[in-house]
């Protein structure tokens, strides 16, 4: 069975919104290596509408990313959860119905891990239905002051710390799994 890995950028004060505004100064060669390794172990992406639109936008310059990472990201199938989109381009398939059932079905298919980028509304469903196998948090040394908070409104869930890595830029990578 495939694993679902949640990869999320978060500030020290728990903000997850607008990562493009605060994460870029920390995206050095070491950061790109870890991001590439994480992406390299997957064969599908799970995205909410906002993350999908942000990444798929012509304004997002994938050429500014490491070429191997950008090429891998471009080629992966993308499963997009949305109530408002009518179709998905860029190798995308819409998930518009029962999110939990659709994601559970994806996990049963043969293949590598599924990487979910970004955190938002659908994460409460994934958490409640125990569909996330690993949380990979990129904690940036930034205080945003305002914005959407990590898993705001979710029910209490206990996790086990599986690993920590400190990047030279000050970003700390935390890996958790459900207990």
C-alpha positions as CSV (number, residue, x, y, z in Angstrom):
1,X,0.0,0.0,0.0
2,X,1.3,3.5,-0.9
3,X,2.0,6.0,1.8
4,X,0.6,9.6,1.8
5,X,3.2,12.1,2.8
6,X,2.1,15.6,3.8
7,X,4.8,18.2,3.0
8,X,4.2,21.6,4.4
9,X,6.0,24.9,4.9
10,X,5.4,26.5,8.2
11,X,6.7,29.6,10.0
12,X,7.7,29.6,13.7
13,X,4.4,31.1,14.6
14,X,2.5,28.3,12.7
15,X,1.6,30.3,9.6
16,X,1.2,28.3,6.3
17,X,-0.3,30.9,4.0
18,X,1.8,32.8,1.4
19,X,5.0,30.7,1.6
20,X,6.3,32.4,-1.5
21,X,6.6,35.6,0.5
22,X,8.8,34.2,3.3
23,X,10.4,30.9,2.1
24,X,12.5,32.0,-0.8
25,X,15.6,33.4,1.0
26,X,16.1,29.9,2.6
27,X,15.9,27.9,-0.6
28,X,19.6,27.1,-1.1
29,X,21.3,24.1,-2.6
30,X,20.9,22.0,0.5
31,X,17.2,22.8,0.6
32,X,16.8,21.8,-3.1
33,X,18.6,18.5,-2.4
34,X,16.1,17.6,0.4
35,X,13.1,18.7,-1.7
36,X,14.4,16.6,-4.7
37,X,14.9,13.6,-2.5
38,X,11.4,13.8,-1.1
39,X,9.9,14.3,-4.6
40,X,12.1,11.5,-6.0
41,X,10.4,8.9,-3.8
42,X,7.0,9.7,-5.1
43,X,5.1,8.9,-8.3
44,X,2.0,11.1,-7.7
45,X,1.1,14.5,-6.1
46,X,-2.1,15.3,-4.2
47,X,-2.9,19.0,-4.2
48,X,-5.7,21.3,-3.1
49,X,-7.0,23.8,-5.6
50,X,-5.0,26.7,-4.2
51,X,-1.7,24.8,-4.2
52,X,-2.4,23.4,-7.6
53,X,-3.2,26.8,-9.1
54,X,-0.2,28.4,-7.5
55,X,2.2,25.8,-8.8
56,X,0.6,25.5,-12.2
57,X,0.4,29.2,-12.7
58,X,2.4,30.7,-15.6
59,X,3.7,33.2,-12.9
60,X,5.4,30.3,-11.1
61,X,8.8,30.0,-12.8
62,X,9.7,26.3,-12.6
63,X,12.9,27.1,-14.4
64,X,14.0,28.9,-11.3
65,X,14.0,25.6,-9.5
66,X,16.6,22.9,-9.8
67,X,16.1,21.5,-13.4
68,X,15.8,17.9,-12.2
69,X,13.2,18.9,-9.6
70,X,11.2,21.0,-12.1
71,X,11.2,18.2,-14.7
72,X,10.1,15.6,-12.1
73,X,7.4,18.0,-10.7
74,X,6.2,18.7,-14.3
75,X,5.9,15.0,-15.2
76,X,4.1,13.6,-12.1
77,X,0.4,12.9,-12.2
78,X,-1.4,15.5,-10.0
79,X,-4.6,14.6,-8.2
80,X,-6.4,17.9,-7.4
81,X,-9.1,18.3,-4.8
82,X,-11.6,21.0,-5.7
83,X,-15.2,21.8,-5.5
84,X,-14.9,24.7,-8.0
85,X,-12.5,23.6,-10.8
86,X,-14.2,22.1,-13.8
87,X,-11.1,20.5,-15.3
88,X,-7.4,20.2,-14.4
89,X,-4.5,20.6,-16.9
90,X,-0.8,19.9,-16.4
91,X,-1.2,16.1,-15.9
92,X,-4.1,16.7,-13.5
93,X,-7.1,14.7,-12.4
94,X,-9.9,16.2,-10.4
95,X,-11.1,14.8,-7.1
96,X,-14.5,16.5,-6.6
97,X,-16.5,13.9,-4.6
98,X,-15.8,12.0,-1.5
99,X,-12.2,13.1,-0.7
100,X,-11.5,10.4,1.9
101,X,-12.8,7.6,-0.4
102,X,-10.8,8.9,-3.4
103,X,-7.6,9.3,-1.5
104,X,-8.0,5.9,0.2
105,X,-8.4,4.5,-3.4
106,X,-5.3,6.2,-4.6
107,X,-3.3,4.7,-1.7
108,X,-4.5,1.2,-2.6
109,X,-3.1,1.5,-6.2
110,X,0.4,0.1,-6.8
111,X,3.2,2.6,-6.9
112,X,5.5,4.8,-4.8
113,X,4.5,7.3,-2.2
114,X,2.0,10.1,-2.9
115,X,3.2,13.5,-1.9
116,X,0.7,16.1,-0.8
117,X,2.0,19.6,-1.1
118,X,0.6,22.4,1.0
119,X,-1.8,22.3,3.9
120,X,-5.4,23.5,3.9
121,X,-9.0,22.6,4.2
122,X,-8.7,19.0,2.9
123,X,-6.1,18.2,5.6
124,X,-8.8,18.1,8.3
125,X,-10.5,15.3,6.2
126,X,-7.3,13.4,5.7
127,X,-6.4,13.7,9.4
128,X,-9.9,12.7,10.6
129,X,-9.9,9.6,8.3
130,X,-6.3,8.7,9.2
131,X,-5.1,8.8,5.7
132,X,-1.8,10.7,6.2
133,X,1.1,8.3,6.9
134,X,3.8,11.0,7.4
135,X,4.0,14.7,8.1
136,X,7.1,16.4,6.7
137,X,7.2,19.9,8.1
138,X,9.6,22.5,6.8
139,X,9.9,24.9,9.7
140,X,11.3,28.2,8.5
141,X,13.0,30.7,10.8
142,X,10.4,33.3,10.1
143,X,7.6,35.0,12.1
144,X,4.8,35.9,9.7
145,X,2.6,37.5,12.3
146,X,-0.7,36.7,10.5
147,X,-2.2,34.2,8.1
148,X,-3.7,30.8,8.0
149,X,-2.4,28.5,10.7
150,X,-1.2,24.9,10.4
151,X,-4.1,22.5,10.7
152,X,-6.3,25.2,12.3
153,X,-9.5,23.7,13.5
154,X,-8.4,20.1,13.3
155,X,-9.2,17.6,16.1
156,X,-6.4,16.6,18.5
157,X,-4.1,14.0,17.0
158,X,-1.0,12.6,18.6
159,X,2.1,12.1,16.5
160,X,5.5,10.4,16.9
161,X,8.7,12.3,15.9
162,X,10.5,10.2,13.3
163,X,13.3,12.5,12.4
164,X,14.8,16.0,12.5
165,X,17.3,17.7,10.2
166,X,18.7,21.2,10.5
167,X,19.6,22.9,7.2
168,X,22.4,25.4,7.1
169,X,19.9,28.1,6.2
170,X,18.1,27.6,9.6
171,X,15.2,25.6,8.2
172,X,14.4,22.6,10.4
173,X,12.9,19.5,8.8
174,X,10.6,17.6,11.2
175,X,9.2,14.2,10.2
176,X,6.2,12.9,12.2
177,X,3.9,9.8,11.9
178,X,0.6,9.1,13.5
179,X,0.9,7.1,16.7
